[in-house]
Amino acid sequence: MSKQHVTTTVNGDEVEFLCATEQTLLDVLRDELHLTGSKEGCASGDCGACSVMLDGRLVCACLVLGVEAEGRQVETIEGMASGDTLHPLQQKFLEHAALQCGICTPGFLVAAKALLEINPDPTETELRYWLAGNLCRCTGYDKIVRAVLDAAAQMRATATKTTATNRGAQGAVAENA
């Protein structure tokens, strides 16, 4: 069986790998690149456990072929934290106990991050609709929803504070010019 050479960017790092043409992106991430955060829950795109971002679009990695990643940007759960600092969504999932077995958690986090990037202030209904493609068999969805809404509020507050600080610094520069 021949393998294809693929060059792509995963979590900001350029990577190369060889994969069979029928190998899924999920299998490549887990087996070739040893990024095991994305999970296989169904292998049919029904559960969302393997959710990743591909060129800024939320996809199920079990439905994308590894060769389709050629020249593209892939973001996984492993790229969510900044070093040892958890992303606000990850921190809020812990604080709200919004996980149990952990199989679905990476998919929920990636999907929630994707939503908050396009809508930083979703309603509960919008959030539940967005996360409808992610299934959890252990918890109720309320803790997950509360964690995401809490993270969204924190992220908005941080963004507002950063904007105000930047405006103050710009004003000081203008006054001194």
N, C-alpha and C positions, 0 to 999 in steps of 0.2 A: 504494500500500500504506500503510495507516495504521499509526502506531506508538503504543505505549502508554507513558505516563509512569510511571516507577517510582522510588520513594524507598526507599532501603535503607541499611543501615550496613555498610560494608566496612572491615575492619581498624580498627574503632573510629570511623571518620569517616562522617557522614551524607553520602550521595551521591544524586544524581538523574541519571537517564538516560532516553532514549527508545529503545525497541527494538521490533522486529517481534515479533508474538506467537509466531512459530516460531523465534525466535533463542534459542540456548542461553545459559545462564549463562556458559559458557566463552567463547563469542563476545562476549558483552557485556563480560566482564572484560578480554579482550584487545583488542577493537576499539573499544569505546566508552569504557572507563575506562583503557585503556592499561596494564593490569596484565598483563604478558606472562609472568609466572613460571609460571603453570599452562600445561601443554602439551597439545596434542591428539595423542594417539598412536593412537587407534582410532576415536573418535566413536561407540563402542557400549558404553562402560562396562566394557570387558574389561581395560584395561591400568592404570588408576589414575593415569596421568600428570597428569590434570586434577583430582585430589583437592583438595577444599576443605571447610571446615566451614560448615555451614548450620544456624544455631540450635543449635550444639554437636554436630551430627551429621555424621559423615564421609559425603560424597557425591561422586559423579563429576559434575563441572560440565557435562560433555557430555550428561548425561541429565536435567538440570534446565533448565526454560525460564527465561529472564531475567525474565519477568513474575512468576514464582513467588517471586522475591526480594523482592517488595513487602513492606515493613515488617519484614523479617527481618534477622538478623545473619549476615554472610558474613565468613569469615576465610580469607585466602589466604597463600601462601608469603611475599608481600611484607610481611605483618604479623608475621612470626615473629621477626625480629631486633628489638632495641631500639636504634634509631638505628644507630650504627656497631658496636654490640656484638652479635655473633652469638649466637643461641640455642645452648645446649649441644649440641643435636642437630646443628646446622649445623657447629659447631666440630669435633665428633667425626667427622662425615662427611669433613671435610678431613683430619683427623689420621689416619684409617684408610684414606684413599684409597678411600672407598666410592662413588665415582662415576667415570664416564668421559665419555660424550657429554653427559650432563646432562638429557636428555629426561625420564627417569623420576624424577630426584632430587627435584624439588619435591613430587611426589605421595607419594614415600616419606617425606619429612620431615613433611608435613602429617599423613599417616596415623600415623607413629610418635608424633608429638606428641599426637594424639588418644588413642592407646593409653596413653601415659604419664600423661595427665591422669586416666584412670579406673583405671589399674593401674600405679603407679610402680615396681613390682618384678616385671615379667613374667619367666616362665621363657623359655628359648630356644624351646621348643615353642609357648608362647602367642604369642610375638612372631612366629614364622614363620607361624602360623595367621592372626594379625591382618593381616600384610602379604601374605597370599596373593593379594589383589586387586590388587597392584601388581607389574607385570612389568618386568624389566630384560633387555635383549637384549645388553648389553655386558659386564657384570661377573657374577661369581658372586654369590650372595646372602650369602656368609659375611662379607665386609667390611661390608656393610650391617647385618647382624645384630650383628656385633661393635661397630660404631659406636653403634648404638641401645642395646645393653646397657651399654656404657661410659658413654654420656650419662645413662642411667637411674641408674647408680651415682653419678655425679657430682651429679646433681640431688637424689638422696636425701641424700647427704652434706651438700650445701648447705642443704637443708631442715632437716636435723637440727641443723646448726650455728646456723641462724637461729632455730629453736625454742629451743635452749638459751640463746642470747643474749637472746632476748625474755623467757624465764623469769627469767634473772638480773636483767634490768632491772626486771621486775615485783616481784621480791623486794626489790630495793634501794628501790623506791618504797614498798613496804609497810613496810619497816623504818623509813623516814624519816617515815612518816605519824603 
